[in-house]
Amino acid sequence: MKKALIAALALTIATAGCGRIRDSKINPFNWFGKDRVEQSQTLAPRGGYPTKVGKAHQQPVAQVSSLTVEKIPSGAIITAMGLPPTQGFWDTDLVPLNDGKPDETGTLTYMFMVAPPPADSAAARRVMTPQSREVSAAAFLSNYKLEGVRKIVVESAGNARSVRR
């Protein structure tokens, strides 16, 4: 009876400590926090505008609505949702700025690019609901590329969203 009581007491004490692991940096689900809106002083990126971002027919999406980073064994998957002004936008990309390297503060920045619909199409004029216009883009980062990254930012024409480690 004493052995069972001691085992039950030890198990109770051991599981009581698990609540702290849930909120700690040891838990891989906590490596990147929730996304937040970034307030920028100017729409120009740090260091000025690059000569060309994305493909020739692409432009920055009007607004980034959400940003998530999922940790996987070989790295992380960055997923952003964007809101263009009308229906029909396609060919989305998260284009890394600064050659895909973090800056001196550990910030890795992406530009959310989309291709507009053909100007003569009916989709170019439809607005509809935000949910029906929403587009998504994703990028993979290996563990090697994640070294030194403390913050991931996805920029658009109107706003930016970020997540921190």
N, C-alpha and C positions, 0 to 999 in steps of 0.2 A: 504494500500500500504506500509506503514511503517513497519508493522509486517512481511510482505513477504520479504522486503528488509533486515530487521534485521535477519530473519531466514536464508536467503540465505548467508548473510555475516558470520553468526555463523557456518553454515555448511561448508563453504569454509575454514575458519580458523581451524575448527576441523579436516577436512580431510588433510590439509596441514601437520599436525603433525604426520600423520600415516606413513610417509616415514621414520621416525626415528625408529619406532617400527619394521620395516622390518629388520633392521640391528642390533637390540638390542638383549640382552640375554633373554628378555621376550618372544620373539618368539620361540616356541618349535622347529621349523625347523632349528634354529641356534645353538642348544645345542651341536652338534658335528660338527666340521668344515670339510673341505675337507681332503681327505687322502693325505699323503705325504710319500716319501721314507725316511726310517731311515738309516743312515749310522752307521754301527756297526764296532767297532775296531777289534772284533774277532767274530768268528761264535759260540763260546761257550756262552751259556746263563749266565746271572748274577747268581752267586752262584754255577756255575759248571753244569755239565750235570746231569739230573735226572736219576734215575736207569732205568726207562722205561717210555716213552711217547707214548700214543696211544695204539692201538692193536698190537698184536705180529707180524702181517704180514705187518704193515704200516711203512712208512718212510716219512721224510719231503718232501714236494713238492719242486721242483727245484726253483721256483720263485713265489712270490705273485704279481699279476699284478694289483689288485685293492682292495679297502676296503671301505665299506660303513657301517654306523650305522644309522638305522631308529628308531626314537622315536615312541613308541606306548603307549597307556594309561597304560599298566601294566609293562612297562619297555623299552627295546630296543632289536632290532634284528641286530646282527653283521653278515654281509655277505662279504665273501672274495672270490676272483677269483684267481685261481692259474694256473701256466703253467708248466706241467710236460715235461720231455725231449722227450717223444714219445707218441703215441696213446695208448689207452687201460687202463690208470690208472683209478681206481675206489675206492669206499668205502672211501669217504672223511670225515674228522672230523676237527673241531677246538678244540684242546685239551688245556684246561686252565692249565697254569703253576702256581706254587706257591699255589696249592690247590684252584685255582679260586679266590684268594683274591688279592687285589691291594697291591703293595709294599709301602714303606714309602713315596714315591713321588706321590702316587695315580695312578700308572701305572698298568693296568691289561694286562697281556701278554698271548697270545695264540700261539700254534704251529699248523701250517697247515699240517695235515698228510694225506697221500694217500696210497692206496695199489697198488703195481705195477701189470702189466699184467703177466700172466703166461709166463715163459721164453721161452717156445717152441711155443708160439702163433705168428702169423704173425703181430698182432697189436703191439707187443713189439719192432718190427723193423721199423714200419712206423713212419715217422716224420710229414709229411703233413704241413698244415698252422697252425700258432699259434691259430687262432680262433677255429679250429677243435680239438685242443688238450686241450683247456681250461676246467678246472673243477671248481666247486664252492662248498663252504661249508658255513654253517650258524650256529649261536648259539644264544640262547635267554638269556637275562639278565633281571632279575626282578628289580623293582625299589629298593628293599631292597639291592640287590647285587651291584647296581649302586652307592650306597652311598659312597662317598669318592673317586670315580673314576674320575680322571681328564684326563687320556689318555688311549687309547686302542691300543695295538700293536699286530700285527699278524706277526709271524716270519716264515721263510722258510729256506731251505738249503742255498740259495744264497742271500736273502735280507729280509727286514722287511718293513712293511708299518704301519703307525699310523694315528690316528685321535685324536684331542684334543677337550675338552669341552670348 
